Amino acid sequence: MFGTIIEFSRYFVILLFGAGIAVSLAGMAPTRKNRLVFWCYIITVYILQIICLYFWGMDKSLKMYPVICHLPIIVFIIVYLKRSLLISLTSLFVSYQCCQLPRFFGTVAGAISGSVSMNHAVYVLAAFPLYCFLKKYVIEPARHLMERSAKSCLLFGAMPAFYYIFEHATTVYTGFLYSGTRPAVQFTPFLAATFYFAFVLLYCAETQKQALIQRERDMLDSQLKQAQTEFASLVQMQQNAAAYRHDMRHHFTLLQGLALNENIEEIKEYLRTAQADIDAITPVRFCENETINLILSSYAARAKQSEVLLEVDAKLPEELPFSDTELCSLLSNALENAINASKKIPDINKRIIRLRLYEKNNKLCMDIRNSYHIEPAFHQGVPVSDEPGHGYGTRSMVHIIEKYGGVYQFSIRDGWFIFQTTAG
């Protein structure tokens, strides 16, 4: 009687241990409702197991275990926790492999004592501290890895899936692993080593890919921070212009003093200097939007320094669906790329940039085209550069446009490099 109680206790603990690990990996929150639903599920499946044992016996029930126990947990995760089939399968395979930890301790104890009841008892006793250990140190990082991407989830679940299939194929449905034949002895470690080798190669490739994505994300963040800094300097320039206008009375007082002393040349020089200062800090008005005016004023000055003709046609309202930083990053990168391409043309008269900005259906529309000396290369419709540290400005532009559900096109036509976009 005691042995039967220990044996059935083991079946319950196996179910509770494996299902608990599986739903934790799938991200089930520890709420009161979730706990209640989970315990109802455990009791239902356990009753189903007892019924199967009663009618079919141990051998048939063991072979039906994937249908009796494993399939319901997959359905539970998909239906109740609303997780994908991939997450559900990976959670099952990983939890199945975790169940082998207390099984190992029970098997060793049973072999030493020669008692099946000792095997069951040690399994039950080992399950609880192992479950706590897994919950504290394994579940959280494993869940983050599974949710990182579909490929990461596949790679993480590949080894547990291999173990699950291999064990059922060689111990549950056949006795191949316990046959002691030469193929069984040689094939098993070879297959495990080969699978692990393939897993390491694939995982390294995925890790490098994720690292590259992270580097690009960091560069895009850097671009936005740079845009914030640049926009702040433009705003400061606008404030300086306001302050300069406010101080005009002081300039008039100084000019009046020079005029009384008939210092005509000094007046002329002072006026030239003041005019240059005012021109340098006063934004030109291109449209109703002040942010656009600040950015265009700055790049108009840069184009002039590079001896590039910048033609602007801007018809935009005061408000746009972009933040000032995003507007600065989008327009600054487009103009900077255009200026850099045009200023390489030896003939100054052919250095031309034409920018058209307008609003249509509450969306920002941009058409910027520039002359160029060296035709750019394209990859998947986006211009690329082989110079180190270049190309991130274009990616930043694409990132902002896609964020707002916009469309864009880079093209070359009739000697012009053309960038067109609609977003907002």
Buried (B, 14 or more C-beta within 10 A) or exposed (E): EEEEEBBBBBBBBBBBBBBBBBBBBBBBEEEEEBEEBBEEBBEEBBEEBEEBBEEBEEEEBBBEBBEBBBEBBBEBBBEBBEBBEEBBBBBBBBBBBBBEBBBBBBBEBBEEEEBEBBBBBBBBBBBEEBBEEBEEEBBEEBBEBBBBBEBBBBBBBBBBBBBBEBBBEBEBEEEBBEEEEEEBEEBBEEEBEEBEEEBEEBBEEBEEEBEEEEEBEEBBEEBBEBBBEBBEEBBEBBEBBEEBEEEEEEBEEBBEEBEEEEBEEBBEEBEEEBEEEBEEBBBEEBBBBBBBBBBBBBBBBBBEEBEBBBEBEBEBEEEBEBBBBBBBBBBBBBBEBBBBBBBEBEEEEBBBBBBBBBBEEEBBBBBBBBBBEEEBEEEEEBBBBEEEEEBBBBBBBBBBBEEBEBEBEBEBEEEBBBBBBBBB
